[in-house]
Amino acid sequence: MMRAKFTDLIDECRQMVTSHLMPLFSSLFENADVVLLEFAEKAESNVAQQRFFEAMKEIQVKRTALEQVFLEELMLCFQRFKESTHAGVSTQGIVVTEESEDFALVDKDTHEESVALQNMTSKAQLNYANDIHALRQRLALLVGGRKLGEEEIPGGPRQLAECYRVATRQLALEPRIKIVVFVLFDKFVMSQLADLYQEYNSRLVVAGLLPHLKYEIRKAPDTGVGPARRRSGMGGGEPADMASAARDADHGRQTVGEETFDAICQLLAGRRQVSGHGDAGVTGARQETLPKPMLVSAIDQLQQADQASVVSRSTLDAQLIPDIQLDTQLIDSIKLTLVQQREKLFGGVDRRRVASADADVIDLVGMIFEYMLNDEAIPNAVKALLSRLHTPFLKVAILDKQFFTQEDHPVRQLLNDLADAGARYVVESDLKRGIFPYMRASVNRILDEFDDQLAIFAEVLAEFRTRLAQMRHTAEVTEQRSREAASGQEKLQQARQRARELIEAAMEGKALPPAIDQLLRQVWADKLMFILLRDREGEQSPFWDLALRLMADIIDSTVPRADEPSRQELRERLPELQDGLREGLERLANFGNDDTAHLFQLVMDSQCAALDPSLAAAPAAPTSGARPSAIMETRPTEPTETDTTGAAERAPSPREETILRQLVEIEFGTWFEFAETDKQPRRRLKLAWYTQKAGHYMFVDNLGVKAAVKTRHELASGMAAGRVRILAQERAPFVDRAMEAVRNLLRRGEKISA
C-alpha cells in the first residue's frame, strides 16, 4: 500500500483533475446540441433526422448520469493507483477485464469505439508529451519506481478516454452517432488538457517529487508501420462509419484552421483546373496513386542531397561572424532554392501518380515558407535558418495534414515559436546574443533526428520553450532595470530642478557672501534633492520643512547689516538661531553633506561677518533667478540621442502637431522602427518608458537593454519625415498569418484568372 502522505496527495490531485474537467464537460454538452442539430439539418431522410433529435434529447436527459459515471470511474482509477493495482483498458478490438483473463473478440461497433478512443488518446499523448512523460516519472516514485504504462497514469489521456467510454454506455445511440459523441469529447475535453497536466505536475513538484526533472522522451521504436497507419489504431484504415461521422462532425463545427485549410485546397484545385493541369495525379482506372512511403522516401533523398545548398549548416554558421551580413540577394537565392527543392521532389517521382491532396500540401508548404521569407518583421538571418526546415516540413505535411488545421499541433507550435522568437529576440548585428543560438540548435536537431516520428518535434518544442522562457524572463528583468534607471534619472532631474527653483527664489535679490552662495547652491541643493528622493513624504516631510526653515535662517542671518540697529537685532537673535542651526544640521546629516561641524562653522563665520563690516568679503551679486545653479552645472544629465533637424527649436508643423497628440496617449510596449542612418543601422526598438512632464521617451532593444532616448518633438519630427514609424503588432501566430495570407493570395489569383 502507498504511504499515507502520498495517498492524501493523490486524493488532492484527483480533486484538482475533477475541478479542471467539469467546465470542459459543460462545454461539451453545450456544444453537443449545436453539432447534432447541424447534422439533423443535413440528414438524408426524415428518419435519420429524427435519430439526431432523439440523440440530442438522450444526451441532455442523461447528462447528469454521464457525469456521475465518469467521475465514479475516474475515482476508481485513482483508487486503483493508490492500491498499486490497475485494470486493463480496451485496445485494438480486444477487451481485457480485471474479473476475467479470457480474451473476447468484440463486434464491429465496439471496434470502431476502440479506434476512436485510440486516435484521441494518441493525439493527446503527442500534444502533452512532455507533461505526460514527467507525470509518469514522478508517479512511478509512488509505486516503488516501476515503469508505469499509459493506462496506469491516474487521470492520464488513456484513462480519461476509457472513463468516457464507460460513461457513454448510458446512452442508447446508434453507432454512427455515438462516434460523433466521441469526436465531441476529443474536441472539447481531450484537446483542452494542457493546464490540467501542468498543474498536475506542479502539485507533485511541490510535494518534492523530482522537482528538477528534465524531459528526456525517448523515440518510439520503429515498428515498420507508417504514422498514418499507426494513427488509425491498427494496420488498416479507419472504419468507414467512424471516418464519415468524424468528417460530419468537422463540417458541423469546423475550426478556423480547418476552414482556412479547406478553402486553400479548393482554391488550389481551382488553380489547377484554370492552368490546364487538372488533377496533380492520375487516379482510379488510369494509374495507381503513389504510396505515401515512396513519397516520404523521395523527400528523405532530397534532404540528403541538399546538404551543400546555399542555406547549408556551414553557411549559417558563417553568419555568426559579425561583419558578414545577409542581404536581399541571399534571400532571393533562398527562394529559388526552395522552389528547386520542390521541383526536384516532383522530378524524382512520377508526378502523375502523386495524389492531388499530397501535391496541394507540398505547394502549401512552399507558400508558407515564401511568406516567411517575405515577412519584414523576421530578420534575414532567421529567414535563412528557418528555410532549412523546408524539406522536413514537406515530410510533415505528407505524414500528418493536421499540421495545417490544429492550432495545438506540436509541429505547428514549433514553427510559430521559432518565427515569432526570431522576430523578437534576435539581434542581427550580433547573432551570438539573444535566442538565435538556441534556434539554430533546434533546427539542427530536427535535421539530424527527424525521420517519420513526429514526437521529436514535441521534444524540441519543449526544450526551445524552456530556453525561450529564460530569454523572455531575462529580457523582462533587463527592461525593468532599464525602466527603473530611467525613472530614477527622471526623478533625480525633477528633484534637482525643484531644489534649484526654491533656492533661487529664496536668494532672489539677496547679496550673500560667496561662501554662503556656494553652500546654498551646492550643499543645500543636495539636501533638498535627497529629501525628495529618499523620504516617501517628499515635500510633506518634516525634514523638508526643517531644511526650508534653516535655509531661510541662514540667508537672513548672513546678509551683511548696513546699520547698527539691524546689527543689534541680529546679535540678540543669533544665539537662538545658532542653537537651532546646530540641531537642525545634525538632523539633516543623512541627507547629502554630513560634515555638520564644518557647515556650522562656515555659517557662523558668515554671521559674524554680517555683524562686522570690516570682516565681510565682497558679497556676491544679487541673484535674479536666471543664473543656473552650480549643482546643475557640475552634474551631467542623462545622455540622449538628439535629432539634427532642430525639431525642438522650431514650431511643429500641423502633421507633427497631430503626431505629438498621439504620442501623449501611446502605450508602453509599442514597437518603433528607426530608419538606417550614417551612425546606426535600421533598428526595431520597444518603448519601455516615458515621462509626460519632460517629454522623454526611452526605448529598449530586443533583449531589454536601453538603446535610445528621444524627446517627444524628435519622435514627432522623425515620424512626420518617415524616418520613424510605429510597427503593427502581430497578434496571430505565424502559421495562422501565413495560411490567411496564402488564402487571400489564391483568391486574388482566382479572380484574375477568371
SULQUI-V831874 format. One record per backbone hydrogen bond with DSSP energy under -1.0 kcal/mol. CO is the residue of the C=O (numbers start at 1). NH is the residue of the N-H. If there is no record, write none. Layout:
# SULQUI-V831874
CO,NH ; CO,NH
This chain:
# SULQUI-V831874
3,7 ; 4,8 ; 5,9 ; 6,10 ; 7,11 ; 8,12 ; 9,13 ; 10,14 ; 11,15 ; 12,16 ; 13,17 ; 14,18 ; 15,19 ; 16,20 ; 17,21 ; 18,22 ; 21,25 ; 22,26 ; 23,27 ; 24,28 ; 25,29 ; 26,30 ; 27,31 ; 28,32 ; 31,35 ; 32,36 ; 33,37 ; 34,38 ; 35,39 ; 36,40 ; 37,41 ; 38,42 ; 40,43 ; 45,49 ; 46,50 ; 47,51 ; 48,52 ; 49,53 ; 50,54 ; 51,55 ; 52,56 ; 53,57 ; 54,58 ; 55,59 ; 56,60 ; 57,61 ; 58,62 ; 62,66 ; 63,67 ; 64,68 ; 65,69 ; 66,70 ; 67,71 ; 68,72 ; 69,73 ; 70,74 ; 71,75 ; 72,76 ; 73,77 ; 74,78 ; 75,79 ; 76,80 ; 77,81 ; 78,82 ; 79,83 ; 80,85 ; 81,84 ; 82,2 ; 91,94 ; 93,106 ; 94,91 ; 107,111 ; 108,112 ; 109,113 ; 110,114 ; 111,115 ; 112,116 ; 113,117 ; 114,118 ; 115,119 ; 116,120 ; 117,121 ; 118,122 ; 119,123 ; 120,124 ; 121,125 ; 122,126 ; 123,127 ; 124,128 ; 126,129 ; 128,132 ; 129,133 ; 130,134 ; 131,135 ; 132,136 ; 133,137 ; 134,138 ; 135,139 ; 136,140 ; 139,142 ; 140,143 ; 140,145 ; 149,152 ; 150,153 ; 153,156 ; 156,160 ; 157,161 ; 158,162 ; 159,163 ; 160,164 ; 161,165 ; 162,166 ; 163,167 ; 164,168 ; 166,169 ; 167,170 ; 168,171 ; 171,173 ; 174,178 ; 175,179 ; 176,180 ; 177,181 ; 178,182 ; 179,183 ; 180,184 ; 181,185 ; 182,186 ; 183,187 ; 184,188 ; 185,189 ; 185,190 ; 186,191 ; 189,192 ; 193,197 ; 194,198 ; 195,199 ; 196,200 ; 197,201 ; 198,202 ; 199,203 ; 200,204 ; 201,205 ; 202,206 ; 203,207 ; 204,209 ; 205,208 ; 210,213 ; 226,230 ; 227,231 ; 230,233 ; 239,243 ; 240,244 ; 241,245 ; 242,246 ; 243,247 ; 244,248 ; 245,249 ; 246,250 ; 247,251 ; 248,252 ; 249,253 ; 255,259 ; 256,260 ; 257,261 ; 258,262 ; 259,263 ; 260,264 ; 261,265 ; 262,266 ; 263,267 ; 264,268 ; 265,269 ; 266,270 ; 267,271 ; 268,272 ; 269,273 ; 270,274 ; 271,275 ; 272,277 ; 272,278 ; 283,286 ; 291,295 ; 292,296 ; 293,297 ; 294,298 ; 295,299 ; 296,300 ; 297,301 ; 298,302 ; 299,303 ; 300,304 ; 301,305 ; 306,309 ; 309,312 ; 312,316 ; 313,317 ; 314,318 ; 317,320 ; 318,321 ; 321,324 ; 327,331 ; 328,332 ; 329,333 ; 330,334 ; 331,335 ; 332,336 ; 333,337 ; 334,338 ; 335,339 ; 336,340 ; 337,341 ; 338,342 ; 339,343 ; 340,344 ; 341,345 ; 342,346 ; 343,347 ; 344,348 ; 349,351 ; 350,353 ; 351,354 ; 352,282 ; 353,290 ; 355,359 ; 356,360 ; 357,361 ; 358,362 ; 359,363 ; 360,364 ; 361,365 ; 362,366 ; 363,367 ; 364,368 ; 365,369 ; 366,370 ; 367,371 ; 368,372 ; 369,373 ; 370,374 ; 375,378 ; 379,383 ; 380,384 ; 381,385 ; 382,386 ; 383,387 ; 385,388 ; 386,389 ; 387,390 ; 389,393 ; 390,394 ; 391,395 ; 392,396 ; 393,397 ; 394,398 ; 395,399 ; 396,400 ; 400,403 ; 401,404 ; 402,406 ; 406,409 ; 409,413 ; 410,414 ; 411,415 ; 412,416 ; 413,417 ; 414,418 ; 415,419 ; 416,420 ; 417,421 ; 418,422 ; 419,423 ; 420,424 ; 421,425 ; 425,435 ; 427,430 ; 430,433 ; 435,439 ; 436,440 ; 437,441 ; 438,442 ; 439,443 ; 440,444 ; 441,445 ; 442,446 ; 443,447 ; 444,448 ; 445,449 ; 446,450 ; 453,456 ; 454,457 ; 455,459 ; 456,460 ; 457,461 ; 458,462 ; 459,463 ; 460,464 ; 461,465 ; 462,466 ; 463,467 ; 464,468 ; 465,469 ; 466,470 ; 467,471 ; 468,472 ; 469,473 ; 470,474 ; 471,475 ; 472,476 ; 473,477 ; 474,478 ; 475,479 ; 476,480 ; 477,481 ; 478,482 ; 479,483 ; 480,484 ; 481,485 ; 482,486 ; 483,487 ; 484,488 ; 485,489 ; 486,490 ; 487,491 ; 488,492 ; 489,493 ; 490,494 ; 491,495 ; 492,496 ; 493,497 ; 494,498 ; 495,499 ; 496,500 ; 497,501 ; 498,502 ; 499,503 ; 500,504 ; 501,505 ; 502,506 ; 503,507 ; 507,510 ; 510,512 ; 512,620 ; 513,517 ; 514,518 ; 515,519 ; 516,520 ; 517,521 ; 518,522 ; 519,524 ; 522,526 ; 523,527 ; 524,528 ; 525,529 ; 526,530 ; 527,531 ; 528,532 ; 529,533 ; 530,534 ; 531,535 ; 535,538 ; 537,540 ; 538,541 ; 541,545 ; 542,546 ; 543,547 ; 544,548 ; 545,549 ; 546,550 ; 547,551 ; 548,552 ; 549,553 ; 550,554 ; 551,555 ; 552,556 ; 553,557 ; 554,558 ; 563,567 ; 564,568 ; 565,569 ; 566,570 ; 567,571 ; 568,572 ; 569,573 ; 570,574 ; 573,577 ; 574,578 ; 575,579 ; 576,580 ; 577,581 ; 578,582 ; 579,583 ; 580,584 ; 581,585 ; 582,586 ; 583,587 ; 584,588 ; 586,589 ; 588,591 ; 594,596 ; 595,599 ; 596,600 ; 597,601 ; 598,602 ; 599,603 ; 600,604 ; 601,605 ; 602,606 ; 603,607 ; 604,608 ; 605,609 ; 606,610 ; 608,612 ; 610,561 ; 612,615 ; 623,509 ; 629,633 ; 630,634 ; 646,649 ; 653,657 ; 654,658 ; 655,659 ; 656,660 ; 657,661 ; 658,662 ; 659,663 ; 660,664 ; 667,670 ; 670,687 ; 671,727 ; 672,685 ; 673,725 ; 674,683 ; 680,677 ; 683,674 ; 685,672 ; 686,700 ; 687,669 ; 689,698 ; 691,695 ; 695,712 ; 696,691 ; 697,710 ; 698,688 ; 698,689 ; 699,707 ; 699,708 ; 700,686 ; 701,704 ; 705,701 ; 708,699 ; 709,641 ; 710,697 ; 711,715 ; 712,716 ; 713,717 ; 714,718 ; 715,719 ; 716,720 ; 717,721 ; 718,723 ; 718,724 ; 723,675 ; 725,673 ; 733,737 ; 734,738 ; 735,739 ; 736,740 ; 737,741 ; 738,742 ; 739,743 ; 740,744 ; 741,745 ; 742,746 ; 743,747 ; 744,748 ; 745,749 ; 746,750 ; 747,751 ; 748,752 ; 749,753 ; 750,754
